Amino acid sequence: MYIGVPARVKALAEAGTIKLSSKRFKSVVFDCKANKKGFTLFETHETRDDTFGLLMFAQKQLRKRKLQIYLS
């Protein structure tokens, strides 16, 4: 299991520390609960851009392996 903000997960994947192609990597969960200021993951440009950047980076592995993406 890997836990981190989207930018950190993407950086680790780009560095090869996290292997998105691993058979043990089965799902991606995004915490979409509003923060103390009332914003969700997709409502601030920094976290939104980082999240979509991670998804774009991982799209081949996500499609090839039919991984599940969860928004909670």
Buried (B, 14 or more C-beta within 10 A) or exposed (E): EEEEBBBBBBBBBEEEEBEBEEEEBEEBEBEEEEEEEEEBBBEEEEBBEBBEEBBEBBEEBBEEBEBEEEEE
